[in-house]
Amino acid sequence: MLMALTASLFQNLMGSHLKSVPKFAPSKEYPYREASGKVCFLCESNQDLADLGSSNCPRCSPSAPLDLSQGQHVLEHVGAHILKDPGIDRSVELCGLCLHPSPLCQFYLSKGKGSKGTLKVNYALTRGCIMKVKFTYKIMATSSLSFPCSNVPIQCPVCPKTNPAVWRYSMKTHFEQNHRQLMPKHKDLWTLSNFETSEMVKIWGKRATVLTKRTRKSKLPPLVVSEDHRVQIVPMYAVVH
């Protein structure tokens, strides 16, 4: 029964769940073992668990993997494409995560609780985007040394408040198509500082560089798995001749 439960949990695991998966260092009590010391209830699949938390950039060729747990780096990478990629169609509003044109992706904002509550993405209402990425809105909304990209969804001050937010790097396009006569009054919404502009040029230049996290080598002996307690996931699709 525990083996079946293990397989069921693994098969229902999605990329958005990855950050919630607890991580434990092996100990004498965990993972569970037989009297012989062999590990029980190991779930194996052809898909690496780490792959559930990554996605390839829709524009890079050769493809560049994006770590979905590092929201700020995903915003920077995709934002660099919006600003500098010659193949991008900037005549349409683009999603700052997956580059799909509006209105395929709809992001909504809400204010935090209390008088000092700050804006944040309302993930309960947000829909459409295939990139399941979360980021700290307050930090990313302002360009800084640590996070120069400020491409976040912002509420258009002219549109009804019930409308989806517009990504900052597409706000100029939004005004050109919907509020052209008001552009001089609101140009601060899309005007970038010299610092952000220069930093985004650097990010565009090194877009093919893939950052990897360093992991410490374990001093523990390798785990020996009990064949009687091993669960192997069958591929979802098979070719029948």
Summary of the structure (lengths in Angstrom):
residues: 241
radius of gyration: 22.6
end to end distance: 33.4
largest distance: 77.5
contacts: 577
relative contact order: 0.17
helix: 31%
strand: 12%
